[in-house]
Amino acid sequence: MKFSANLGFLWTELSLPNAIRAAGKAGFDAVECHWPYSFPASDVQAALTETGLPMLGLNTSRGDEAAGQMGLSALPDQHPKAREAIDQAVAYASEIGAESVHVMAGFASGDAAARCFVENLRHACDAAAPFGITILIEPLNGYDAPGYFLRTTEQAVEILGRVARPNLKLMFDCYHVQLVQGDLCNSLTSLLPIIGHIQFAGVPARGRPDVGEVNYAHIFAHIASLGWDRPLGAEYRPDGPSELSLTWMTSLR
């Protein structure tokens, strides 16, 4: 099993280029990040080249962080800013060779929000296609992100159908899916054709994957049995220095 270090949670005390280097030293097979925009793309690309690690993905901007925004693409009154965030993410991803962009929906609900999200996702897919970039959408659980527009895999499937673009996929985060609906193995099996990336963390505390209610040895074996051979994203909060939280990599690999 291959693993990707999510640098939104791991080695957050380091600059993104140095976090990439730390992930390479720790034995990860890839990296991914949340919001890399405060770092020059050339510095990030240099670290990726130095380590040989692929960058699997990054997120669109949250928007006004001080106001508590968590994405803009399902907010009808934020349409121009949502497009700017999408274009920024696609441009940055293309510059560093990132494979995907997670378009964040934001806190919204209702038909107008759904229409807005679909329109913005079509724009994102069309902008990303020339670069071979996949657009991802991710349901978030209501405990960590109450009021977030995209909440279930069923809702994500509906959105994918409405957008109807081949480079739009589901980001399946085992942590979020377990908290919202459970049934991880059956869900992974049925949704595999539309999954673009898989992430994990311990449930319910979002800590190390070898702590909590989910048996990730079983989950990872099931994922492997489905033929999935791409790195799985370790998006968990370490309970101390990141490098000291990695004993699970040996037992679960």
Phi and psi in degrees as a GROMACS rama.xvg file:
@    title "Ramachandran Plot"
@    xaxis  label "Phi"
@    yaxis  label "Psi"
@TYPE xy
-101.505  149.175  LYS-2
-130.089  143.848  PHE-3
-112.573  135.229  SER-4
-86.4216  121.069  ALA-5
-85.1495  110.648  ASN-6
-85.161  7.61797  LEU-7
-77.0549  -21.06  GLY-8
-119.475  -29.4017  PHE-9
-100.96  138.931  LEU-10
54.2667  41.2644  TRP-11
-70.6545  -14.2327  THR-12
-76.8909  -11.0076  GLU-13
-102.409  158.962  LEU-14
-63.9085  157.41  SER-15
-58.2638  -45.176  LEU-16
-57.948  -41.4877  PRO-17
-73.9482  -29.2156  ASN-18
-65.8264  -37.9154  ALA-19
-60.3842  -43.3218  ILE-20
-64.7868  -38.9727  ARG-21
-64.8163  -39.4644  ALA-22
-65.065  -39.297  ALA-23
-64.224  -42.1284  GLY-24
-63.9959  -32.418  LYS-25
-79.237  -9.51857  ALA-26
99.5143  12.7775  GLY-27
-70.5939  154.831  PHE-28
-94.6012  -14.3407  ASP-29
-163.878  172.919  ALA-30
-135.212  162.037  VAL-31
-148.816  162.635  GLU-32
-145.765  175.601  CYS-33
-98.6698  -74.614  HIS-34
-129.255  95.8271  TRP-35
-88.7048  5.61174  PRO-36
-70.2477  -15.38  TYR-37
-80.886  -4.66026  SER-38
-111.672  136.057  PHE-39
-58.1354  134.008  PRO-40
-58.2111  -31.938  ALA-41
-64.8004  -35.3984  SER-42
-70.4621  -39.4617  ASP-43
-65.9066  -44.1832  VAL-44
-62.1568  -37.8471  GLN-45
-62.6464  -41.0987  ALA-46
-67.7481  -37.78  ALA-47
-65.2893  -41.8376  LEU-48
-65.1949  -41.9619  THR-49
-61.9777  -42.0459  GLU-50
-88.7868  -20.003  THR-51
75.7362  13.7339  GLY-52
-88.9992  136.204  LEU-53
-77.9138  146.525  PRO-54
-93.9921  112.664  MET-55
-75.6145  -33.75  LEU-56
-178.019  169.735  GLY-57
-148.583  168.161  LEU-58
-103.754  154.242  ASN-59
-69.8514  160.163  THR-60
-56.7685  146.362  SER-61
-69.4614  -25.5858  ARG-62
100.251  -136.207  GLY-63
-82.8083  95.7885  ASP-64
-63.5253  -38.118  GLU-65
-62.905  -28.5027  ALA-66
-88.177  0.956043  ALA-67
84.8146  15.5941  GLY-68
-70.7835  147.55  GLN-69
-133.825  52.3319  MET-70
111.614  161.398  GLY-71
-128.755  -10.9981  LEU-72
-75.5745  -11.4076  SER-73
-109.595  14.0133  ALA-74
-103.228  104.946  LEU-75
-56.1349  -31.3592  PRO-76
-85.2082  2.20696  ASP-77
-117.191  22.912  GLN-78
-54.9344  -51.8162  HIS-79
-60.9715  -41.992  PRO-80
-67.2902  -33.9288  LYS-81
-63.5939  -44.0068  ALA-82
-63.508  -40.2159  ARG-83
-61.0524  -42.347  GLU-84
-64.932  -39.9448  ALA-85
-64.678  -47.5094  ILE-86
-63.1492  -38.4985  ASP-87
-61.3316  -45.9142  GLN-88
-65.8828  -43.342  ALA-89
-64.5687  -41.9466  VAL-90
-63.258  -44.7757  ALA-91
-65.5011  -44.1693  TYR-92
-60.6122  -41.4357  ALA-93
-66.7342  -33.1817  SER-94
-70.8943  -33.636  GLU-95
-101.437  1.19634  ILE-96
75.8499  24.8792  GLY-97
-68.6721  145.381  ALA-98
-82.8687  -25.0249  GLU-99
-149.374  161.686  SER-100
-128.808  125.479  VAL-101
-88.963  113.952  HIS-102
-86.9435  114.602  VAL-103
-85.0798  130.893  MET-104
-77.2945  -45.6985  ALA-105
96.8242  -179.838  GLY-106
-87.9587  111.024  PHE-107
-166.608  169.728  ALA-108
-159.225  164.364  SER-109
97.6458  173.611  GLY-110
-66.4814  -38.897  ASP-111
-63.9987  -39.3189  ALA-112
-64.961  -40.8503  ALA-113
-63.224  -44.8351  ALA-114
-62.7683  -41.2672  ARG-115
-62.9075  -44.0596  CYS-116
-62.853  -43.67  PHE-117
-61.0583  -45.5342  VAL-118
-62.5501  -43.5556  GLU-119
-68.7487  -34.4629  ASN-120
-68.1587  -36.9934  LEU-121
-62.2361  -42.5617  ARG-122
-60.5485  -45.2301  HIS-123
-61.9861  -45.3417  ALA-124
-62.8175  -42.4256  CYS-125
-68.0631  -36.7366  ASP-126
-70.1875  -34.5453  ALA-127
-81.9994  -26.7041  ALA-128
-56.0005  -43.05  ALA-129
-62.0477  -20.6196  PRO-130
-99.0372  1.34188  PHE-131
69.9767  25.4161  GLY-132
-93.4129  136.093  ILE-133
-89.7329  138.186  THR-134
-96.6572  133.501  ILE-135
-117.376  145.988  LEU-136
-124.77  146.098  ILE-137
-134.393  120.053  GLU-138
-68.268  135.361  PRO-139
-114.452  143.288  LEU-140
-74.1577  155.075  ASN-141
-77.5825  -6.91021  GLY-142
-79.635  -47.1624  TYR-143
-82.0926  -31.965  ASP-144
-135.549  65.997  ALA-145
-61.5151  130.32  PRO-146
90.9593  -0.0341912  GLY-147
-65.9164  142.059  TYR-148
-62.8949  -46.1089  PHE-149
-97.2339  115.171  LEU-150
-121.273  -23.9883  ARG-151
-134.228  160.704  THR-152
-68.4439  -31.5467  THR-153
-62.085  -42.283  GLU-154
-64.6099  -39.1365  GLN-155
-64.131  -40.8185  ALA-156
-60.4658  -41.7932  VAL-157
-62.5466  -43.3798  GLU-158
-64.0414  -43.1782  ILE-159
-58.5371  -40.1316  LEU-160
-65.0967  -38.6398  GLY-161
-72.2947  -36.5755  ARG-162
-71.4546  -41.9365  VAL-163
56.0997  54.6928  ALA-164
-127.222  135.693  ARG-165
-67.8312  -21.1301  PRO-166
-99.1063  21.6305  ASN-167
-105.014  125.406  LEU-168
-134.906  168.639  LYS-169
-92.8758  131.872  LEU-170
-90.3923  112.318  MET-171
-97.3496  101.945  PHE-172
-96.8604  111.767  ASP-173
-57.2362  -35.242  CYS-174
-61.5854  -51.8926  TYR-175
-65.4954  -44.1576  HIS-176
-64.7546  -40.0867  VAL-177
-62.3045  -41.2728  GLN-178
-69.5708  -32.0029  LEU-179
-88.7288  -43.988  VAL-180
-138.95  -14.2197  GLN-181
65.4765  -154.898  GLY-182
54.6908  49.853  ASP-183
-61.9272  -47.3114  LEU-184
-64.2394  -47.5086  CYS-185
-64.1567  -37.1497  ASN-186
-66.218  -43.4809  SER-187
-61.1587  -41.4853  LEU-188
-63.1596  -48.2604  THR-189
-73.2992  -30.9598  SER-190
-94.8532  -3.91486  LEU-191
-48.2397  -42.7513  LEU-192
-62.093  -21.2249  PRO-193
-110.447  5.10192  ILE-194
-83.819  129.635  ILE-195
-103.289  -23.2001  GLY-196
-159.112  148.656  HIS-197
-122.436  132.427  ILE-198
-122.566  167.178  GLN-199
-154.87  158.168  PHE-200
-166.162  160.914  ALA-201
-64.1337  146.618  GLY-202
-119.577  132.099  VAL-203
-100.178  -0.184883  PRO-204
-89.0048  -4.12459  ALA-205
59.2443  35.2039  ARG-206
-96.6301  -154.673  GLY-207
-55.1742  146.844  ARG-208
-71.6782  -14.1889  PRO-209
-91.8154  11.6687  ASP-210
-127.606  130.308  VAL-211
123.692  -167.299  GLY-212
-86.7169  -11.1732  GLU-213
-97.7362  129.394  VAL-214
-86.9306  89.9561  ASN-215
-71.5602  -21.7141  TYR-216
-59.5402  -42.1357  ALA-217
-69.4878  -44.087  HIS-218
-62.6332  -45.8695  ILE-219
-65.9162  -37.76  PHE-220
-62.9904  -38.8741  ALA-221
-65.9625  -43.2923  HIS-222
-59.5761  -43.0809  ILE-223
-63.3827  -37.2007  ALA-224
-66.1501  -22.3764  SER-225
-80.6614  -6.31683  LEU-226
93.4061  6.08749  GLY-227
-72.2208  124.226  TRP-228
-127.226  12.4387  ASP-229
-91.4623  158.719  ARG-230
-62.2813  140.578  PRO-231
-92.8322  138.11  LEU-232
-85.5142  118.279  GLY-233
-83.8428  95.5048  ALA-234
-114.567  73.2134  GLU-235
-131.629  160.692  TYR-236
-93.308  114.596  ARG-237
-70.4639  150.085  PRO-238
-94.3986  28.3852  ASP-239
169.802  -157.513  GLY-240
-56.143  135.928  PRO-241
-55.5325  -42.3785  SER-242
-66.1561  -20.3775  GLU-243
-89.2427  -2.585  LEU-244
-101.31  9.41913  SER-245
-101.611  15.3945  LEU-246
-60.783  -26.4538  THR-247
-62.8776  -24.9264  TRP-248
-62.2467  -33.4294  MET-249
-75.5794  -45.3298  THR-250
-73.9823  -29.8198  SER-251
-100.79  -11.5634  LEU-252
